[in-house]
C-alpha cells in the first residue's frame, strides 16, 4: 500500500486540505490548511516516475529530483521566491517553512518543488480519493484550441416539422376513424336491409299461407291431398242443367267444391252418359233430364258416379244471359267463330270471333255456350259451356251476401231442397277459388256406348268426385258394373235382368276385348261376400271371384267372358 495515504504510518503526518473553489474547467481547487507547527518533510509527487526521487516502498532512500518547471520555460535553475496564492485576498502569504523559497502556486493545492527539473509533460495534481480528469492525447483539439468533453452541452432542438407531423398524424387518425365509421354505417344499412327483406318475405309467405296460395300447399296443384284419403275428403256438389229455350237441348255439368283441398272443378257430362232408371232400364243423360226431371236425374247420376249431389240448378239460357250482364260481361278465349243467328245474309260478320280474351256480353255468351258447329261432337259444345261458366265465376263476387243477391235478382225458380241462399253461398265459394286460380274444368270420359271408361274411373270419378263409389248404407243395393267381353251383345241385357232380379244395381260397363273366362272383381275386402253372391247369381263359379281393381263407380266389377251362359 501507498504510505502516502496512511495517516497512521510512522514518520508521516496526514495533509489537511480544504475546497477553495473551481477552476475554468469546472475542477475543484483545494489548498492545504497551514499547520500550527509543521516539520519539514519530503515533497510527495504521486505521479513522479521512478528515478526522480520517488520511493514506492518508503525505504528512505530517494534520489534527488530535478526542479519542476510547470510552464515548460526551460529554466531549470533556481527560481526566485514568489508570493503565495491568496484565493480570498487576505493579504497574507504562505511561506514554505522547510526551504528558502516561497511556496509556488499549484492549481490543485500542491506545493511545487524548486530546483533543477527536466522538462516533462504538464501534470495535474489530484487530491487523494478523487478521480482526476481524463487526459486527452496531444493534438486532438481543433485548430489552436484544445476542447474537452465536459465543455460540450447537448441540447435537443425542436424539429421545425414537428407541427406538420402532428397535423399529419391527426389527419391520418381522423381519416381512419371516418373510414371505420363509414364501414359501420354500411354494415348497419346492410343489416337493416336484410331485416326489412326478411320481414317482407315472412309477411308475403304468411299472407300466401293464410290465403292458401303457397305452391305445393294450394288446391291449384293437381295433386290430391295425401294427408286425407280421397274418399274422406269433404265435397259439395251441385248439378247444373243449361236448357236452351230457343233451339232445345240441354247441357249438364257438375260444380264441385272440394273443401279439403280448396279446389273447385266443373265436370262436364256428355249427354250420351248411360244411366240406370228406377226400373232398372238403361237410359242416357239427355233423356233422363227430359223424362225424369231434375230429381230423377240427380239420383241416377249419384248411382252411376257414386256421388252425393246436394241440389240441382236449372239454368235456362235467358237467365244465363242476365247473369253475364249482371256480373259485367266476361272474357273468354274463344275457339270458334259463332255466326249471328239474326243475320240476314250468309256473309255477315260473326257474332263471336275466335281469339284470345274476347269480351262477351250476355247475348254473345249464350250464343258461344250453346254453339255446336257442323260436324262437331257434343263434347265441343260442352267445352264452350264450361268456359263460360268458369268466366262467370271469375267475375262473380266472392261475398256470400252479394252472390245471394245476384241469384235473387235473376228471379229463377230454385228446385228444392236447394234454396237461393244455399246457391248464393255455394257460388261465392267457387268464385273465390276461380279468382285465385284454384279452379279447373274436366270432361267426364264416356265411351261411345255411354259407359264410363277406365280413364274416368281412375281420374275424374276417383280424384274429383271422391274415388270409388260412395259407401252404400246397410240396406243399400250393391252396385255391379258389367263389361261384356263375350263377343255377344245380348249377354249384357241378360246379365242386367238377372242382377236386377237378384236385388243388385246394374251399371253399364260397356264392351271390352274378347276374353275366354269371366271375372268377378272386388276392391274392398268387405265386398268379398257380395262379389261371391254376384258370381252365384250370374251362374259363375266361385273361382271367378278375386280381389283387384274394380270400377270407380261400382262395388263389384264383372267381365263377361266366352264361358258365360245366360240363364234361360
Secondary structure as GFF3:
##gff-version 3
##sequence-region A 1 568
A	DSSP	three_ten_helix	3	5	.	.	.	ID=ss1
A	DSSP	beta_strand	17	22	.	.	.	ID=ss2
A	DSSP	beta_strand	28	32	.	.	.	ID=ss3
A	DSSP	three_ten_helix	149	151	.	.	.	ID=ss4
A	DSSP	alpha_helix	162	211	.	.	.	ID=ss5
A	DSSP	three_ten_helix	230	232	.	.	.	ID=ss6
A	DSSP	beta_strand	235	243	.	.	.	ID=ss7
A	DSSP	beta_strand	250	258	.	.	.	ID=ss8
A	DSSP	beta_strand	263	269	.	.	.	ID=ss9
A	DSSP	beta_strand	274	276	.	.	.	ID=ss10
A	DSSP	beta_strand	282	284	.	.	.	ID=ss11
A	DSSP	alpha_helix	285	291	.	.	.	ID=ss12
A	DSSP	alpha_helix	293	305	.	.	.	ID=ss13
A	DSSP	beta_strand	311	316	.	.	.	ID=ss14
A	DSSP	alpha_helix	317	327	.	.	.	ID=ss15
A	DSSP	beta_strand	330	334	.	.	.	ID=ss16
A	DSSP	beta_strand	355	360	.	.	.	ID=ss17
A	DSSP	alpha_helix	362	369	.	.	.	ID=ss18
A	DSSP	alpha_helix	378	395	.	.	.	ID=ss19
A	DSSP	alpha_helix	400	410	.	.	.	ID=ss20
A	DSSP	alpha_helix	420	435	.	.	.	ID=ss21
A	DSSP	beta_strand	439	443	.	.	.	ID=ss22
A	DSSP	alpha_helix	454	458	.	.	.	ID=ss23
A	DSSP	pi_helix	460	464	.	.	.	ID=ss24
A	DSSP	beta_strand	479	484	.	.	.	ID=ss25
A	DSSP	alpha_helix	490	501	.	.	.	ID=ss26
A	DSSP	beta_strand	505	511	.	.	.	ID=ss27
A	DSSP	beta_strand	519	522	.	.	.	ID=ss28
A	DSSP	three_ten_helix	525	527	.	.	.	ID=ss29
A	DSSP	alpha_helix	528	537	.	.	.	ID=ss30
A	DSSP	three_ten_helix	542	544	.	.	.	ID=ss31
A	DSSP	beta_strand	545	547	.	.	.	ID=ss32
A	DSSP	beta_strand	556	560	.	.	.	ID=ss33
###
